[in-house]
Amino acid sequence: MSELNISKNDISIAGEFYMAYILAKYGFKVSPTLGRTEVFDLFAQNPKGKNLTISVKTKYLSKSIEIPINKKAETRIDESLFYAFVRLNMPDGEPEFWIVPSRIVAKATIDSDKVWMDKPKRDGSKHKEVALRIFALGTHRLYPGDWEEQLEHFKSNIESLKDLK
């Protein structure tokens, strides 16, 4: 729960509808799946007729950097699958979003998980394999030093989806 007692489900829905609004604003045909699919949250068609699927991951607070993502993202690579990472920046800011191709998300989560698994716990033992990964929206200990710079390419990048054929 967040400071304003908003459920995780409501935060997720807010992110999905925010992205649907942004895409529609730029001429996309958009249909939210409303939880009826496991892999994606929005089905969209860009102005050139290219069909896209978008998995939306949302955080509420402005300082949120870590977005949990299932390890299945490591193998879900499709040229028409994208992840929209939304930070609502509540309570006072404007939302921000990053649209990242599934192949980039897969590589980032694989690489960051390897860093995590290779680093021993404080007591010297190994970390156990878990189904959750972290996608970082900024500088993070599991990501390369230039990650924030790399990520900037994907921030608010609706144009890259509009140009797909």
C-alpha positions as CSV (number, residue, x, y, z in Angstrom):
1,M,0.0,0.0,0.0
2,S,1.2,3.5,-0.7
3,E,0.9,6.6,1.5
4,L,-2.6,7.3,0.3
5,N,-3.8,3.8,0.8
6,I,-4.1,3.0,-2.9
7,S,-4.0,-0.7,-3.8
8,K,-1.3,-2.2,-6.0
9,N,-4.1,-3.3,-8.4
10,D,-5.4,0.3,-8.7
11,I,-1.9,1.6,-9.3
12,S,-1.4,-1.0,-12.1
13,I,-4.7,-0.1,-13.7
14,A,-3.8,3.6,-13.5
15,G,-0.6,2.9,-15.4
16,E,-2.3,0.8,-18.0
17,F,-4.9,3.5,-18.7
18,Y,-2.3,6.2,-18.7
19,M,-0.4,4.4,-21.4
20,A,-3.6,3.7,-23.3
21,Y,-4.3,7.5,-23.2
22,I,-0.8,8.4,-24.4
23,L,-0.9,5.9,-27.3
24,A,-4.4,7.0,-28.3
25,K,-3.2,10.7,-28.2
26,Y,-0.5,9.8,-30.8
27,G,-2.9,8.1,-33.2
28,F,-2.7,4.5,-32.0
29,K,-5.7,2.2,-31.8
30,V,-5.5,0.8,-28.3
31,S,-7.4,-1.9,-26.4
32,P,-6.7,-2.7,-22.8
33,T,-6.9,-6.4,-22.0
34,L,-8.1,-5.8,-18.5
35,G,-6.1,-8.7,-17.1
36,R,-7.3,-11.3,-19.6
37,T,-3.8,-12.1,-20.9
38,E,-0.8,-13.2,-19.0
39,V,1.9,-11.6,-21.1
40,F,0.6,-8.1,-22.0
41,D,-1.8,-5.4,-20.9
42,L,-2.4,-3.4,-24.0
43,F,-3.0,-4.4,-27.6
44,A,-2.2,-1.6,-29.9
45,Q,-2.0,-0.8,-33.6
46,N,0.3,2.1,-34.6
47,P,-0.8,4.6,-37.3
48,K,1.1,2.5,-40.0
49,G,-1.0,-0.6,-39.1
50,K,1.7,-2.5,-37.1
51,N,0.2,-4.6,-34.3
52,L,2.0,-4.3,-31.0
53,T,1.5,-5.8,-27.5
54,I,2.6,-3.8,-24.4
55,S,3.2,-5.1,-20.9
56,V,2.7,-2.2,-18.5
57,K,4.6,-2.1,-15.2
58,T,3.7,0.8,-12.9
59,K,5.2,2.4,-9.7
60,Y,3.4,5.0,-7.7
61,L,6.1,7.2,-6.0
62,S,8.4,9.7,-7.7
63,K,11.5,8.1,-6.1
64,S,10.8,4.6,-7.3
65,I,13.6,3.1,-9.2
66,E,13.2,-0.7,-8.9
67,I,10.4,-2.3,-10.9
68,P,9.8,-6.0,-10.1
69,I,9.4,-8.1,-13.2
70,N,8.9,-11.9,-13.6
71,K,11.9,-13.9,-14.8
72,K,9.7,-15.0,-17.7
73,A,10.6,-11.7,-19.3
74,E,14.1,-13.2,-19.9
75,T,12.6,-15.5,-22.5
76,R,9.7,-13.4,-23.9
77,I,11.4,-11.9,-26.8
78,D,9.2,-10.7,-29.7
79,E,9.7,-7.8,-32.1
80,S,6.1,-6.7,-31.4
81,L,6.3,-7.0,-27.6
82,F,7.2,-3.9,-25.6
83,Y,7.3,-3.0,-21.9
84,A,6.0,0.3,-20.8
85,F,7.5,1.2,-17.4
86,V,5.4,3.9,-15.8
87,R,6.3,6.0,-12.8
88,L,3.2,8.0,-11.7
89,N,5.4,10.3,-9.6
90,M,2.7,10.7,-6.9
91,P,1.7,12.6,-5.0
92,D,2.7,15.8,-6.8
93,G,4.5,15.1,-10.1
94,E,3.6,14.3,-13.6
95,P,3.8,10.6,-14.8
96,E,6.9,9.5,-16.7
97,F,7.2,6.5,-19.0
98,W,9.8,4.4,-20.8
99,I,8.9,2.1,-23.7
100,V,11.5,-0.7,-24.0
101,P,11.6,-3.5,-26.5
102,S,11.3,-7.0,-25.0
103,R,14.8,-8.0,-26.2
104,I,16.3,-5.1,-24.2
105,V,14.3,-6.0,-21.1
106,A,15.3,-9.7,-21.5
107,K,19.0,-8.8,-21.7
108,A,18.9,-6.3,-18.9
109,T,17.1,-8.7,-16.5
110,I,19.4,-11.6,-17.4
111,D,22.6,-9.5,-16.9
112,S,21.4,-7.9,-13.6
113,D,20.3,-11.3,-12.2
114,K,23.8,-12.7,-13.0
115,V,25.4,-9.8,-11.1
116,W,23.0,-10.6,-8.2
117,M,23.7,-14.3,-8.2
118,D,27.5,-13.9,-8.5
119,K,27.6,-11.6,-5.5
120,P,27.6,-13.5,-2.2
121,K,25.2,-12.6,0.6
122,R,26.5,-10.8,3.6
123,D,27.2,-14.1,5.4
124,G,29.2,-15.4,2.3
125,S,26.5,-17.8,1.1
126,K,25.0,-17.8,-2.4
127,H,21.7,-16.2,-3.2
128,K,18.9,-18.6,-4.1
129,E,17.2,-18.5,-7.4
130,V,13.9,-16.6,-7.3
131,A,11.2,-15.9,-9.9
132,L,11.5,-12.1,-9.6
133,R,13.9,-9.8,-11.3
134,I,14.5,-6.0,-11.0
135,F,14.2,-3.6,-13.9
136,A,15.9,-0.3,-12.9
137,L,14.6,3.1,-13.9
138,G,17.9,4.8,-12.9
139,T,21.3,4.1,-11.5
140,H,21.3,0.8,-9.7
141,R,24.0,-1.5,-8.3
142,L,23.0,-4.4,-10.5
143,Y,23.2,-2.4,-13.7
144,P,26.1,-1.0,-15.7
145,G,27.4,2.4,-14.8
146,D,25.9,4.0,-17.9
147,W,22.5,2.4,-17.5
148,E,20.7,5.7,-16.8
149,E,22.2,7.1,-20.0
150,Q,21.1,4.0,-22.0
151,L,17.6,4.2,-20.5
152,E,17.2,7.8,-21.5
153,H,16.8,6.6,-25.1
154,F,13.6,4.8,-24.1
155,K,12.0,7.7,-22.1
156,S,8.8,9.0,-23.6
157,N,9.7,7.4,-26.9
158,I,6.3,7.1,-28.6
159,E,7.9,8.0,-31.9
160,S,9.8,4.7,-32.1
161,L,6.6,2.8,-32.0
162,K,4.9,5.0,-34.5
163,D,7.6,4.3,-37.1
164,L,7.4,0.5,-36.9
165,K,6.1,-1.1,-40.1
